[in-house]
Amino acid sequence: MFAPMNSVRSAIAEAADEGRPSPGAVKETILLVEDEPAVRQLFAQALLRAGYRVYEARNGQEAVKVFDQHGDSIDLLLTDVRMPYMGGLELAQQLRARRLTLKLICISGYPGSTDNEVASDFLAKPFSRDDLLKKVREVLDRR
């Protein structure tokens, strides 16, 4: 399970034993924005093992800089909702103003912390590695 810090360390070890990289070329590119380092590492590891290219950012401001450099190649924004400096919803609005086709999944451990007008795809922490990968695939496959 992906969970808040109380079980992150054991989940990282568990994720390292699960899943192998998918065969073939790199799939889509994901911009992962999460302020908690251990959680970000866990999510990134799961996505990389599934064959995605992942750019990581610690907050919305950092994510904007990553998007400035790599925005044309980013297929999905996967962002925590509550972060210092700039939250995920503000980030999503800024990046979607620049590219309307950018796909988005918001994640949060706080119920009711998302705006359905901004983010219709949401994962509530804690969630499993399989839930994460299933949601990512579902959103990326959507036209």
C-alpha positions in Angstrom: 0.0 0.0 0.0 1.1 3.6 -0.6 0.5 5.2 2.7 1.5 8.2 4.8 4.9 8.0 6.5 4.0 5.4 9.1 4.4 2.6 6.6 6.4 4.2 3.8 9.7 2.5 4.6 8.2 -1.0 4.6 6.2 -0.2 1.5 9.4 0.9 -0.3 11.1 -2.4 0.5 8.0 -4.3 -0.6 7.8 -2.4 -3.9 11.4 -3.1 -4.6 10.6 -6.8 -4.5 7.5 -6.4 -6.7 7.2 -5.9 -10.4 9.9 -5.9 -13.0 10.4 -3.3 -15.7 8.1 -3.9 -18.7 9.8 -5.2 -21.8 10.2 -2.8 -24.8 10.6 0.9 -25.1 9.7 3.6 -22.7 6.0 4.4 -22.6 4.6 7.7 -21.8 6.2 10.4 -19.6 4.8 11.4 -16.2 5.6 14.5 -14.1 5.3 13.3 -10.5 4.9 16.0 -7.9 5.0 15.0 -4.2 6.5 16.9 -1.3 7.2 13.9 0.9 10.6 12.4 -0.4 9.9 8.8 0.7 6.4 8.8 -0.9 7.8 10.4 -4.1 10.5 7.8 -4.3 8.0 5.0 -3.8 5.6 6.3 -6.5 8.5 7.0 -8.9 9.9 3.5 -8.4 6.6 1.9 -9.2 6.1 4.0 -12.3 9.7 3.4 -13.6 9.3 -0.4 -13.1 6.2 -0.3 -15.1 8.1 1.3 -18.0 7.2 5.0 -17.7 9.6 7.9 -17.9 9.3 10.0 -14.8 10.3 13.5 -14.0 10.1 14.3 -10.2 9.4 17.6 -8.4 9.0 18.4 -4.7 6.4 21.1 -5.1 4.4 23.1 -7.7 7.1 25.7 -8.2 9.7 23.0 -9.0 7.2 21.3 -11.3 6.7 24.4 -13.3 10.4 24.6 -13.9 10.5 20.9 -15.0 7.5 21.6 -17.3 9.4 24.6 -18.8 12.2 22.3 -19.8 10.3 19.1 -20.7 6.6 20.1 -21.1 6.3 18.9 -24.7 7.2 15.3 -23.7 5.0 15.1 -20.5 1.8 13.1 -21.0 0.5 13.1 -17.4 0.7 15.3 -14.3 0.5 13.1 -11.2 0.4 15.5 -8.3 -0.3 15.6 -4.6 -2.9 18.2 -3.7 -1.5 19.7 -0.6 2.1 20.9 -0.8 4.2 23.9 0.3 4.7 26.9 -2.0 2.1 25.8 -4.6 -0.5 23.1 -4.3 -1.4 20.6 -6.9 -4.7 22.2 -8.0 -3.0 25.6 -8.6 -0.2 23.7 -10.5 -2.7 21.8 -12.6 -4.5 25.0 -13.5 -1.3 26.7 -14.5 0.0 23.8 -16.6 -3.3 23.2 -18.3 -3.5 26.8 -19.2 -0.3 26.3 -21.1 -1.4 22.9 -22.6 -5.1 21.9 -22.5 -4.4 18.3 -23.4 -2.3 17.6 -20.3 -3.8 14.7 -18.5 -4.0 14.9 -14.7 -4.4 12.7 -11.6 -4.5 14.3 -8.2 -3.6 12.3 -5.0 -4.2 13.2 -1.4 -4.5 11.7 2.0 -7.1 14.4 2.9 -10.8 13.6 2.0 -12.5 16.4 0.0 -9.3 18.1 -0.8 -9.8 18.2 -4.6 -11.9 20.4 -6.9 -13.8 18.2 -9.4 -13.8 21.0 -12.0 -10.0 20.8 -12.0 -9.3 17.2 -11.4 -11.9 14.5 -12.2 -9.3 11.7 -11.6 -8.3 11.3 -8.0 -6.5 8.7 -5.9 -7.0 8.8 -2.1 -4.0 7.7 0.0 -3.4 5.1 1.0 -3.6 3.1 -2.3 -1.8 0.1 -3.7 0.8 0.0 -6.4 -1.7 -1.8 -8.6 -4.3 0.9 -8.0 -1.7 3.6 -9.0 -0.7 1.8 -12.2 -4.3 1.0 -13.2 -5.4 4.6 -12.7 -2.4 5.9 -14.7 -3.1 3.5 -17.5 -6.8 4.4 -17.5 -6.2 8.1 -17.7 -3.4 7.9 -20.3 -5.6 5.6 -22.5 -8.5 8.0 -22.4 -9.0 10.2 -25.5 
